[in-house]
Amino acid sequence: MKSSLGEFEEIVLLLVAVQHNEAYGLSITTAIEEKLRRNVTLSSVHTALYRLEEKGFVRSEVGGSSKERGGRSKRIFKITAAGKKTLEASRESRNMLWGMIPKIAFEGI
């Protein structure tokens, strides 16, 4: 089953992979804000994570509770094999398109 991946979903999925076995809503939100200098809400990240889980690109499990979270546990997200394949296909498509841009298109900019 091929499923589309929106730009924001791709960013969130990439960060799940980057944060290997440590990704959760707030850590991804913080990374987007710090690394990409983009304002996002925690709820938009959670929405993307749940959509990615429905598509089979990530799976989640409840982690242990912590004092910092007032004894609440956090939901940890991990990329699946399907998620990895989707990211690889996305990268290949983008690289192919970048490779098609004539050099003259960027001259004089």
N, CA, C and O atoms as CSV, one atom per row, in Angstrom:
chain,resi,resn,atom,element,x,y,z
A,1,MET,N,N,0.837,-1.179,0.000
A,1,MET,CA,C,0.000,0.000,0.000
A,1,MET,C,C,0.884,1.246,0.000
A,1,MET,O,O,1.666,1.463,0.926
A,2,LYS,N,N,0.754,2.054,-1.039
A,2,LYS,CA,C,1.525,3.277,-1.122
A,2,LYS,C,C,0.701,4.417,-0.548
A,2,LYS,O,O,-0.457,4.606,-0.921
A,3,SER,N,N,1.286,5.155,0.338
A,3,SER,CA,C,0.587,6.260,0.968
A,3,SER,C,C,1.423,7.519,0.807
A,3,SER,O,O,2.651,7.477,0.886
A,4,SER,N,N,0.755,8.626,0.583
A,4,SER,CA,C,1.483,9.876,0.394
A,4,SER,C,C,2.033,10.389,1.720
A,4,SER,O,O,1.556,10.040,2.801
A,5,LEU,N,N,3.041,11.219,1.593
A,5,LEU,CA,C,3.702,11.790,2.756
A,5,LEU,C,C,3.777,13.290,2.542
A,5,LEU,O,O,4.470,13.756,1.637
A,6,GLY,N,N,3.071,14.045,3.363
A,6,GLY,CA,C,3.112,15.502,3.267
A,6,GLY,C,C,4.443,16.041,3.780
A,6,GLY,O,O,5.199,15.327,4.439
A,7,GLU,N,N,4.719,17.299,3.474
A,7,GLU,CA,C,5.999,17.902,3.849
A,7,GLU,C,C,6.199,17.902,5.363
A,7,GLU,O,O,7.280,17.558,5.840
A,8,PHE,N,N,5.178,18.281,6.120
A,8,PHE,CA,C,5.318,18.301,7.572
A,8,PHE,C,C,5.455,16.882,8.124
A,8,PHE,O,O,6.240,16.640,9.041
A,9,GLU,N,N,4.692,15.951,7.562
A,9,GLU,CA,C,4.820,14.552,7.986
A,9,GLU,C,C,6.229,14.040,7.711
A,9,GLU,O,O,6.787,13.294,8.516
A,10,GLU,N,N,6.804,14.434,6.585
A,10,GLU,CA,C,8.167,14.001,6.265
A,10,GLU,C,C,9.160,14.537,7.295
A,10,GLU,O,O,10.057,13.815,7.730
A,11,ILE,N,N,9.000,15.792,7.679
A,11,ILE,CA,C,9.879,16.375,8.699
A,11,ILE,C,C,9.748,15.606,10.007
A,11,ILE,O,O,10.752,15.254,10.626
A,12,VAL,N,N,8.524,15.347,10.424
A,12,VAL,CA,C,8.296,14.621,11.677
A,12,VAL,C,C,8.876,13.212,11.583
A,12,VAL,O,O,9.513,12.743,12.526
A,13,LEU,N,N,8.663,12.539,10.463
A,13,LEU,CA,C,9.196,11.187,10.285
A,13,LEU,C,C,10.720,11.190,10.288
A,13,LEU,O,O,11.342,10.303,10.873
A,14,LEU,N,N,11.319,12.174,9.642
A,14,LEU,CA,C,12.782,12.295,9.670
A,14,LEU,C,C,13.287,12.454,11.106
A,14,LEU,O,O,14.293,11.855,11.485
A,15,LEU,N,N,12.589,13.259,11.895
A,15,LEU,CA,C,13.028,13.467,13.278
A,15,LEU,C,C,12.798,12.238,14.148
A,15,LEU,O,O,13.548,12.011,15.097
A,16,VAL,N,N,11.785,11.447,13.846
A,16,VAL,CA,C,11.630,10.166,14.558
A,16,VAL,C,C,12.860,9.308,14.293
A,16,VAL,O,O,13.392,8.675,15.205
A,17,ALA,N,N,13.312,9.291,13.035
A,17,ALA,CA,C,14.511,8.514,12.691
A,17,ALA,C,C,15.755,9.105,13.356
A,17,ALA,O,O,16.583,8.368,13.891
A,18,VAL,N,N,15.886,10.428,13.322
A,18,VAL,CA,C,17.046,11.105,13.924
A,18,VAL,C,C,17.133,10.813,15.419
A,18,VAL,O,O,18.217,10.577,15.952
A,19,GLN,N,N,15.989,10.830,16.086
A,19,GLN,CA,C,15.952,10.652,17.544
A,19,GLN,C,C,15.823,9.176,17.927
A,19,GLN,O,O,15.326,8.858,19.007
A,20,HIS,N,N,16.245,8.320,17.091
A,20,HIS,CA,C,16.220,6.869,17.226
A,20,HIS,C,C,15.843,6.360,18.622
A,20,HIS,O,O,16.627,6.456,19.567
A,21,ASN,N,N,14.639,5.824,18.726
A,21,ASN,CA,C,14.100,5.226,19.960
A,21,ASN,C,C,13.945,6.206,21.124
A,21,ASN,O,O,13.721,5.784,22.259
A,22,GLU,N,N,14.062,7.495,20.856
A,22,GLU,CA,C,13.927,8.516,21.899
A,22,GLU,C,C,12.913,9.581,21.503
A,22,GLU,O,O,12.768,10.578,22.209
A,23,ALA,N,N,12.206,9.391,20.385
A,23,ALA,CA,C,11.332,10.428,19.837
A,23,ALA,C,C,9.975,10.439,20.538
A,23,ALA,O,O,9.336,9.399,20.700
A,24,TYR,N,N,9.556,11.611,20.942
A,24,TYR,CA,C,8.203,11.803,21.480
A,24,TYR,C,C,7.766,13.218,21.104
A,24,TYR,O,O,8.576,14.019,20.639
A,25,GLY,N,N,6.515,13.514,21.303
A,25,GLY,CA,C,5.947,14.765,20.815
A,25,GLY,C,C,6.747,16.012,21.128
A,25,GLY,O,O,7.045,16.796,20.226
A,26,LEU,N,N,7.101,16.211,22.388
A,26,LEU,CA,C,7.809,17.435,22.768
A,26,LEU,C,C,9.223,17.479,22.196
A,26,LEU,O,O,9.686,18.545,21.789
A,27,SER,N,N,9.915,16.348,22.158
A,27,SER,CA,C,11.290,16.346,21.625
A,27,SER,C,C,11.294,16.693,20.139
A,27,SER,O,O,12.204,17.364,19.654
A,28,ILE,N,N,10.275,16.233,19.424
A,28,ILE,CA,C,10.175,16.540,17.989
A,28,ILE,C,C,9.805,18.008,17.794
A,28,ILE,O,O,10.373,18.683,16.935
A,29,THR,N,N,8.862,18.499,18.583
A,29,THR,CA,C,8.461,19.907,18.505
A,29,THR,C,C,9.659,20.812,18.751
A,29,THR,O,O,9.881,21.769,18.008
A,30,THR,N,N,10.424,20.516,19.783
A,30,THR,CA,C,11.605,21.304,20.122
A,30,THR,C,C,12.635,21.262,18.997
A,30,THR,O,O,13.221,22.289,18.654
A,31,ALA,N,N,12.855,20.092,18.426
A,31,ALA,CA,C,13.829,19.958,17.336
A,31,ALA,C,C,13.407,20.767,16.113
A,31,ALA,O,O,14.247,21.410,15.482
A,32,ILE,N,N,12.138,20.747,15.772
A,32,ILE,CA,C,11.655,21.517,14.618
A,32,ILE,C,C,11.887,23.002,14.860
A,32,ILE,O,O,12.338,23.722,13.970
A,33,GLU,N,N,11.575,23.454,16.069
A,33,GLU,CA,C,11.746,24.872,16.388
A,33,GLU,C,C,13.212,25.275,16.403
A,33,GLU,O,O,13.563,26.343,15.902
A,34,GLU,N,N,14.079,24.432,16.974
A,34,GLU,CA,C,15.495,24.781,17.098
A,34,GLU,C,C,16.278,24.560,15.812
A,34,GLU,O,O,17.054,25.423,15.402
A,35,LYS,N,N,16.084,23.426,15.180
A,35,LYS,CA,C,16.884,23.078,13.998
A,35,LYS,C,C,16.370,23.738,12.722
A,35,LYS,O,O,17.160,24.162,11.879
A,36,LEU,N,N,15.052,23.825,12.579
A,36,LEU,CA,C,14.479,24.377,11.353
A,36,LEU,C,C,13.968,25.800,11.522
A,36,LEU,O,O,13.518,26.426,10.563
A,37,ARG,N,N,14.041,26.312,12.764
A,37,ARG,CA,C,13.576,27.671,13.073
A,37,ARG,C,C,12.152,27.891,12.556
A,37,ARG,O,O,11.843,28.877,11.888
A,38,ARG,N,N,11.323,26.939,12.893
A,38,ARG,CA,C,9.932,26.947,12.443
A,38,ARG,C,C,9.033,26.820,13.665
A,38,ARG,O,O,9.238,25.936,14.496
A,39,ASN,N,N,8.045,27.692,13.780
A,39,ASN,CA,C,7.121,27.630,14.909
A,39,ASN,C,C,6.065,26.564,14.649
A,39,ASN,O,O,5.388,26.582,13.621
A,40,VAL,N,N,5.935,25.643,15.585
A,40,VAL,CA,C,4.922,24.590,15.482
A,40,VAL,C,C,4.299,24.379,16.859
A,40,VAL,O,O,4.879,24.732,17.886
A,41,THR,N,N,3.119,23.802,16.850
A,41,THR,CA,C,2.481,23.486,18.125
A,41,THR,C,C,2.675,22.000,18.418
A,41,THR,O,O,2.836,21.176,17.517
A,42,LEU,N,N,2.652,21.700,19.685
A,42,LEU,CA,C,2.756,20.306,20.107
A,42,LEU,C,C,1.601,19.495,19.519
A,42,LEU,O,O,1.788,18.344,19.124
A,43,SER,N,N,0.420,20.085,19.461
A,43,SER,CA,C,-0.734,19.340,18.939
A,43,SER,C,C,-0.574,19.023,17.453
A,43,SER,O,O,-1.022,17.967,17.007
A,44,SER,N,N,0.052,19.911,16.674
A,44,SER,CA,C,0.261,19.617,15.251
A,44,SER,C,C,1.258,18.473,15.076
A,44,SER,O,O,1.122,17.658,14.164
A,45,VAL,N,N,2.252,18.418,15.948
A,45,VAL,CA,C,3.211,17.309,15.900
A,45,VAL,C,C,2.516,16.005,16.286
A,45,VAL,O,O,2.714,14.978,15.636
A,46,HIS,N,N,1.704,16.042,17.339
A,46,HIS,CA,C,0.975,14.831,17.745
A,46,HIS,C,C,0.050,14.353,16.627
A,46,HIS,O,O,-0.036,13.154,16.363
A,47,THR,N,N,-0.639,15.281,15.975
A,47,THR,CA,C,-1.519,14.915,14.866
A,47,THR,C,C,-0.727,14.214,13.765
A,47,THR,O,O,-1.161,13.190,13.238
A,48,ALA,N,N,0.427,14.766,13.421
A,48,ALA,CA,C,1.273,14.153,12.385
A,48,ALA,C,C,1.757,12.772,12.820
A,48,ALA,O,O,1.769,11.836,12.021
A,49,LEU,N,N,2.153,12.644,14.079
A,49,LEU,CA,C,2.620,11.342,14.579
A,49,LEU,C,C,1.519,10.291,14.502
A,49,LEU,O,O,1.776,9.155,14.104
A,50,TYR,N,N,0.305,10.654,14.877
A,50,TYR,CA,C,-0.794,9.686,14.835
A,50,TYR,C,C,-1.160,9.328,13.399
A,50,TYR,O,O,-1.518,8.183,13.119
A,51,ARG,N,N,-1.074,10.307,12.475
A,51,ARG,CA,C,-1.308,10.003,11.058
A,51,ARG,C,C,-0.234,9.062,10.535
A,51,ARG,O,O,-0.534,8.119,9.802
A,52,LEU,N,N,1.012,9.313,10.907
A,52,LEU,CA,C,2.112,8.446,10.475
A,52,LEU,C,C,1.937,7.034,11.035
A,52,LEU,O,O,2.270,6.050,10.374
A,53,GLU,N,N,1.419,6.946,12.246
A,53,GLU,CA,C,1.181,5.628,12.843
A,53,GLU,C,C,0.055,4.905,12.092
A,53,GLU,O,O,0.146,3.703,11.840
A,54,GLU,N,N,-0.992,5.633,11.741
A,54,GLU,CA,C,-2.085,5.032,10.971
A,54,GLU,C,C,-1.597,4.516,9.616
A,54,GLU,O,O,-2.076,3.493,9.126
A,55,LYS,N,N,-0.649,5.225,9.018
A,55,LYS,CA,C,-0.101,4.829,7.717
A,55,LYS,C,C,0.915,3.694,7.844
A,55,LYS,O,O,1.330,3.116,6.839
A,56,GLY,N,N,1.315,3.378,9.068
A,56,GLY,CA,C,2.269,2.304,9.293
A,56,GLY,C,C,3.722,2.721,9.195
A,56,GLY,O,O,4.604,1.868,9.092
A,57,PHE,N,N,3.993,4.043,9.226
A,57,PHE,CA,C,5.361,4.537,9.089
A,57,PHE,C,C,6.086,4.644,10.421
A,57,PHE,O,O,7.316,4.677,10.457
A,58,VAL,N,N,5.337,4.697,11.511
A,58,VAL,CA,C,5.912,4.681,12.862
A,58,VAL,C,C,5.055,3.765,13.722
A,58,VAL,O,O,3.906,3.466,13.397
A,59,ARG,N,N,5.640,3.335,14.815
A,59,ARG,CA,C,4.875,2.625,15.839
A,59,ARG,C,C,5.217,3.292,17.158
A,59,ARG,O,O,6.251,3.947,17.291
A,60,SER,N,N,4.345,3.119,18.116
A,60,SER,CA,C,4.592,3.787,19.394
A,60,SER,C,C,4.398,2.825,20.546
A,60,SER,O,O,3.723,1.801,20.442
A,61,GLU,N,N,5.012,3.198,21.637
A,61,GLU,CA,C,4.842,2.461,22.890
A,61,GLU,C,C,4.953,3.452,24.034
A,61,GLU,O,O,5.593,4.496,23.909
A,62,VAL,N,N,4.338,3.120,25.124
A,62,VAL,CA,C,4.377,3.995,26.288
A,62,VAL,C,C,5.668,3.738,27.044
A,62,VAL,O,O,5.982,2.606,27.413
A,63,GLY,N,N,6.415,4.825,27.266
A,63,GLY,CA,C,7.668,4.721,28.006
A,63,GLY,C,C,7.421,4.851,29.495
A,63,GLY,O,O,6.281,4.994,29.935
A,64,GLY,N,N,8.478,4.803,30.257
A,64,GLY,CA,C,8.370,4.924,31.705
A,64,GLY,C,C,7.995,6.331,32.143
A,64,GLY,O,O,8.169,7.293,31.395
A,65,SER,N,N,7.487,6.438,33.336
A,65,SER,CA,C,7.123,7.753,33.872
A,65,SER,C,C,8.368,8.432,34.428
A,65,SER,O,O,9.379,7.784,34.698
A,66,SER,N,N,8.278,9.742,34.594
A,66,SER,CA,C,9.421,10.487,35.123
A,66,SER,C,C,8.932,11.588,36.054
A,66,SER,O,O,7.789,12.036,35.968
A,67,LYS,N,N,9.827,12.014,36.951
A,67,LYS,CA,C,9.501,13.091,37.883
A,67,LYS,C,C,9.255,14.396,37.134
A,67,LYS,O,O,8.374,15.175,37.497
A,68,GLU,N,N,10.065,14.632,36.054
A,68,GLU,CA,C,9.915,15.872,35.290
A,68,GLU,C,C,8.524,15.997,34.700
A,68,GLU,O,O,8.039,17.109,34.490
A,69,ARG,N,N,7.886,14.889,34.434
A,69,ARG,CA,C,6.558,14.890,33.815
A,69,ARG,C,C,5.459,14.669,34.856
A,69,ARG,O,O,4.334,14.313,34.508
A,70,GLY,N,N,5.783,14.876,36.116
A,70,GLY,CA,C,4.789,14.713,37.175
A,70,GLY,C,C,4.298,13.285,37.315
A,70,GLY,O,O,3.149,13.045,37.686
A,71,GLY,N,N,5.179,12.338,37.016
A,71,GLY,CA,C,4.825,10.926,37.122
A,71,GLY,C,C,4.123,10.366,35.902
A,71,GLY,O,O,3.800,9.179,35.861
A,72,ARG,N,N,3.879,11.217,34.896
A,72,ARG,CA,C,3.220,10.746,33.673
A,72,ARG,C,C,4.250,10.090,32.751
A,72,ARG,O,O,5.424,10.460,32.745
A,73,SER,N,N,3.794,9.127,31.989
A,73,SER,CA,C,4.677,8.487,31.023
A,73,SER,C,C,4.539,9.182,29.676
A,73,SER,O,O,3.569,9.902,29.441
A,74,LYS,N,N,5.505,8.968,28.798
A,74,LYS,CA,C,5.429,9.563,27.470
A,74,LYS,C,C,5.349,8.471,26.411
A,74,LYS,O,O,5.826,7.356,26.620
A,75,ARG,N,N,4.750,8.797,25.286
A,75,ARG,CA,C,4.612,7.864,24.178
A,75,ARG,C,C,5.828,8.042,23.272
A,75,ARG,O,O,6.060,9.116,22.717
A,76,ILE,N,N,6.596,6.964,23.137
A,76,ILE,CA,C,7.808,6.961,22.325
A,76,ILE,C,C,7.467,6.431,20.933
A,76,ILE,O,O,6.773,5.423,20.800
A,77,PHE,N,N,7.960,7.118,19.896
A,77,PHE,CA,C,7.699,6.723,18.520
A,77,PHE,C,C,8.974,6.198,17.877
A,77,PHE,O,O,10.063,6.732,18.084
A,78,LYS,N,N,8.809,5.133,17.089
A,78,LYS,CA,C,9.932,4.515,16.377
A,78,LYS,C,C,9.545,4.329,14.926
A,78,LYS,O,O,8.400,4.003,14.615
A,79,ILE,N,N,10.503,4.539,14.041
A,79,ILE,CA,C,10.241,4.384,12.618
A,79,ILE,C,C,10.144,2.898,12.272
A,79,ILE,O,O,10.865,2.075,12.836
A,80,THR,N,N,9.263,2.566,11.355
A,80,THR,CA,C,9.091,1.181,10.912
A,80,THR,C,C,9.852,0.972,9.595
A,80,THR,O,O,10.379,1.921,9.014
A,81,ALA,N,N,9.901,-0.273,9.139
A,81,ALA,CA,C,10.526,-0.569,7.844
A,81,ALA,C,C,9.810,0.188,6.728
A,81,ALA,O,O,10.452,0.700,5.811
A,82,ALA,N,N,8.478,0.258,6.806
A,82,ALA,CA,C,7.714,1.000,5.794
A,82,ALA,C,C,8.056,2.490,5.845
A,82,ALA,O,O,8.132,3.141,4.803
A,83,GLY,N,N,8.259,3.028,7.034
A,83,GLY,CA,C,8.647,4.428,7.177
A,83,GLY,C,C,10.011,4.686,6.569
A,83,GLY,O,O,10.215,5.707,5.912
A,84,LYS,N,N,10.946,3.772,6.780
A,84,LYS,CA,C,12.291,3.915,6.207
A,84,LYS,C,C,12.219,3.885,4.687
A,84,LYS,O,O,12.851,4.702,4.018
A,85,LYS,N,N,11.450,2.943,4.138
A,85,LYS,CA,C,11.317,2.850,2.682
A,85,LYS,C,C,10.704,4.122,2.107
A,85,LYS,O,O,11.126,4.601,1.054
A,86,THR,N,N,9.722,4.656,2.793
A,86,THR,CA,C,9.061,5.873,2.331
A,86,THR,C,C,10.025,7.059,2.346
A,86,THR,O,O,10.037,7.854,1.406
A,87,LEU,N,N,10.825,7.186,3.391
A,87,LEU,CA,C,11.813,8.266,3.442
A,87,LEU,C,C,12.857,8.111,2.346
A,87,LEU,O,O,13.251,9.092,1.716
A,88,GLU,N,N,13.303,6.885,2.118
A,88,GLU,CA,C,14.294,6.648,1.067
A,88,GLU,C,C,13.724,7.010,-0.301
A,88,GLU,O,O,14.413,7.623,-1.116
A,89,ALA,N,N,12.475,6.636,-0.559
A,89,ALA,CA,C,11.837,6.958,-1.834
A,89,ALA,C,C,11.686,8.471,-1.992
A,89,ALA,O,O,11.888,9.009,-3.081
A,90,SER,N,N,11.333,9.150,-0.910
A,90,SER,CA,C,11.190,10.601,-0.945
A,90,SER,C,C,12.536,11.260,-1.256
A,90,SER,O,O,12.606,12.182,-2.068
A,91,ARG,N,N,13.586,10.793,-0.619
A,91,ARG,CA,C,14.920,11.353,-0.862
A,91,ARG,C,C,15.345,11.121,-2.305
A,91,ARG,O,O,15.887,12.022,-2.946
A,92,GLU,N,N,15.103,9.919,-2.820
A,92,GLU,CA,C,15.466,9.615,-4.206
A,92,GLU,C,C,14.717,10.516,-5.180
A,92,GLU,O,O,15.303,11.012,-6.142
A,93,SER,N,N,13.425,10.732,-4.937
A,93,SER,CA,C,12.626,11.593,-5.813
A,93,SER,C,C,13.150,13.018,-5.791
A,93,SER,O,O,13.302,13.649,-6.837
A,94,ARG,N,N,13.423,13.520,-4.599
A,94,ARG,CA,C,13.927,14.894,-4.490
A,94,ARG,C,C,15.296,15.029,-5.150
A,94,ARG,O,O,15.548,16.001,-5.861
A,95,ASN,N,N,16.180,14.061,-4.918
A,95,ASN,CA,C,17.508,14.118,-5.535
A,95,ASN,C,C,17.416,14.076,-7.055
A,95,ASN,O,O,18.161,14.776,-7.742
A,96,MET,N,N,16.510,13.264,-7.584
A,96,MET,CA,C,16.325,13.179,-9.024
A,96,MET,C,C,15.874,14.527,-9.580
A,96,MET,O,O,16.388,14.988,-10.599
A,97,LEU,N,N,14.910,15.157,-8.904
A,97,LEU,CA,C,14.426,16.457,-9.362
A,97,LEU,C,C,15.507,17.529,-9.257
A,97,LEU,O,O,15.659,18.347,-10.165
A,98,TRP,N,N,16.257,17.532,-8.158
A,98,TRP,CA,C,17.353,18.486,-8.018
A,98,TRP,C,C,18.368,18.290,-9.137
A,98,TRP,O,O,18.909,19.258,-9.672
A,99,GLY,N,N,18.622,17.043,-9.483
A,99,GLY,CA,C,19.574,16.743,-10.549
A,99,GLY,C,C,19.105,17.200,-11.919
A,99,GLY,O,O,19.923,17.357,-12.826
A,100,MET,N,N,17.828,17.414,-12.088
A,100,MET,CA,C,17.269,17.835,-13.365
A,100,MET,C,C,17.308,19.351,-13.572
A,100,MET,O,O,17.071,19.829,-14.681
A,101,ILE,N,N,17.600,20.096,-12.531
A,101,ILE,CA,C,17.616,21.558,-12.648
A,101,ILE,C,C,18.837,21.972,-13.451
A,101,ILE,O,O,19.963,21.632,-13.086
A,102,PRO,N,N,18.629,22.698,-14.537
A,102,PRO,CA,C,19.783,23.169,-15.310
A,102,PRO,C,C,20.575,24.197,-14.503
A,102,PRO,O,O,19.995,25.016,-13.790
A,103,LYS,N,N,21.889,24.149,-14.619
A,103,LYS,CA,C,22.735,25.077,-13.855
A,103,LYS,C,C,22.368,26.526,-14.130
A,103,LYS,O,O,22.472,27.383,-13.252
A,104,ILE,N,N,21.948,26.782,-15.329
A,104,ILE,CA,C,21.592,28.158,-15.693
A,104,ILE,C,C,20.423,28.682,-14.848
A,104,ILE,O,O,20.288,29.891,-14.658
A,105,ALA,N,N,19.601,27.794,-14.355
A,105,ALA,CA,C,18.440,28.206,-13.553
A,105,ALA,C,C,18.860,28.925,-12.280
A,105,ALA,O,O,18.110,29.753,-11.764
A,106,PHE,N,N,20.050,28.620,-11.765
A,106,PHE,CA,C,20.518,29.261,-10.536
A,106,PHE,C,C,21.582,30.319,-10.777
A,106,PHE,O,O,22.036,30.963,-9.831
A,107,GLU,N,N,21.985,30.508,-12.020
A,107,GLU,CA,C,22.998,31.533,-12.324
A,107,GLU,C,C,22.388,32.913,-12.198
A,107,GLU,O,O,21.246,33.139,-12.600
A,108,GLY,N,N,23.137,33.811,-11.651
A,108,GLY,CA,C,22.694,35.189,-11.554
A,108,GLY,C,C,21.671,35.455,-10.465
A,108,GLY,O,O,21.081,36.534,-10.419
A,109,ILE,N,N,21.453,34.480,-9.588
A,109,ILE,CA,C,20.493,34.698,-8.503
A,109,ILE,C,C,21.208,35.278,-7.304
A,109,ILE,O,O,20.581,35.537,-6.277
